[in-house]
Amino acid sequence: MANIKSAIKRIEVAERNRLRNKSYKSAVKTLMKNYFAAVEKYASNPNEDNLTEVNQRMAAAYSKIDKAVKHRVLHRNNGAHKKARLAKALKPYFSTPEAQASAS
């Protein structure tokens, strides 16, 4: 255990930050998992209600990721990577005829 007052304070601050970071990271993982489950549900039964749920879960996940980046829990590139994964998961279910023509 540290004897110097400033070292004791740094230990307390580090512990507080560790718990905050853990909370944000856990919430991000949970929201991403819920989003991927909603995308699977939409893939098996594409209707308007399922699409609305997917969009709501995406918005919630994006919001939490952006807040984690703002509070420096996640690096901004890591946040961008997570958001790209979310967008990529839904993209195959919205392929347009123009995109299919250019791909072939």
C-alpha positions as CSV (number, residue, x, y, z in Angstrom):
1,M,0.0,0.0,0.0
2,A,1.2,3.5,-0.9
3,N,2.3,5.9,1.9
4,I,2.3,9.1,-0.1
5,K,-0.9,11.0,-0.2
6,S,-0.8,11.7,-3.9
7,A,-0.1,8.0,-4.6
8,I,-3.1,6.9,-2.5
9,K,-5.3,9.4,-4.4
10,R,-4.0,8.0,-7.8
11,I,-4.9,4.5,-6.6
12,E,-8.4,5.6,-5.7
13,V,-8.9,7.5,-9.0
14,A,-7.6,4.5,-11.0
15,E,-10.0,2.1,-9.3
16,R,-12.9,4.5,-9.9
17,N,-12.0,4.8,-13.6
18,R,-11.5,1.0,-13.9
19,L,-15.0,0.4,-12.6
20,R,-16.5,3.1,-14.9
21,N,-14.6,1.7,-17.9
22,K,-15.8,-1.9,-17.1
23,S,-19.4,-0.7,-16.9
24,Y,-19.2,1.1,-20.3
25,K,-17.5,-1.9,-22.0
26,S,-20.0,-4.3,-20.6
27,A,-22.9,-2.2,-21.8
28,V,-21.4,-1.9,-25.3
29,K,-21.0,-5.6,-25.6
30,T,-24.5,-6.3,-24.3
31,L,-26.0,-3.7,-26.8
32,M,-24.0,-5.2,-29.7
33,K,-25.1,-8.7,-28.8
34,N,-28.8,-7.5,-28.6
35,Y,-28.4,-5.8,-32.0
36,F,-26.9,-8.9,-33.7
37,A,-29.8,-11.0,-32.2
38,A,-32.3,-8.5,-33.7
39,V,-30.6,-8.7,-37.1
40,E,-30.8,-12.5,-37.0
41,K,-34.5,-12.2,-36.2
42,Y,-35.0,-9.7,-39.0
43,A,-33.1,-12.0,-41.4
44,S,-35.4,-14.9,-40.6
45,N,-38.6,-12.8,-40.8
46,P,-38.1,-9.5,-42.6
47,N,-41.0,-7.3,-41.7
48,E,-41.5,-3.7,-40.6
49,D,-41.7,-4.5,-36.9
50,N,-38.4,-6.4,-36.9
51,L,-36.7,-3.6,-38.9
52,T,-37.9,-1.0,-36.4
53,E,-36.4,-3.1,-33.6
54,V,-33.1,-3.4,-35.4
55,N,-33.0,0.3,-36.0
56,Q,-33.7,1.0,-32.3
57,R,-31.1,-1.4,-31.1
58,M,-28.6,0.1,-33.6
59,A,-29.2,3.6,-32.3
60,A,-28.8,2.5,-28.7
61,A,-25.5,0.7,-29.5
62,Y,-24.2,3.6,-31.5
63,S,-25.1,6.0,-28.7
64,K,-23.3,4.0,-26.0
65,I,-20.2,3.5,-28.3
66,D,-20.1,7.2,-28.9
67,K,-20.3,8.0,-25.2
68,A,-17.6,5.5,-24.4
69,V,-15.3,7.1,-27.0
70,K,-16.2,10.6,-25.6
71,H,-15.2,9.5,-22.1
72,R,-12.1,7.9,-23.5
73,V,-13.1,4.4,-22.4
74,L,-12.6,3.3,-26.0
75,H,-10.2,4.6,-28.5
76,R,-12.0,6.4,-31.4
77,N,-10.7,3.8,-33.9
78,N,-12.0,1.0,-31.8
79,G,-15.4,2.8,-31.6
80,A,-15.4,3.2,-35.4
81,H,-14.6,-0.4,-35.8
82,K,-17.4,-1.5,-33.6
83,K,-19.9,0.7,-35.4
84,A,-18.7,-0.6,-38.8
85,R,-19.3,-4.1,-37.6
86,L,-22.9,-3.2,-36.7
87,A,-23.5,-1.6,-40.1
88,K,-21.9,-4.5,-41.9
89,A,-24.2,-7.0,-40.2
90,L,-27.3,-5.5,-41.6
91,K,-26.0,-4.6,-45.1
92,P,-26.6,-7.9,-46.8
93,Y,-30.3,-7.7,-46.2
94,F,-30.6,-4.4,-48.1
95,S,-28.9,-5.2,-51.3
96,T,-30.1,-3.0,-54.2
97,P,-30.4,-4.1,-57.8
98,E,-27.7,-1.6,-58.8
99,A,-25.3,-3.0,-56.2
100,Q,-25.9,-6.5,-57.5
101,A,-25.3,-5.4,-61.1
102,S,-22.0,-3.7,-60.3
103,A,-20.8,-6.7,-58.2
104,S,-21.3,-9.2,-61.1
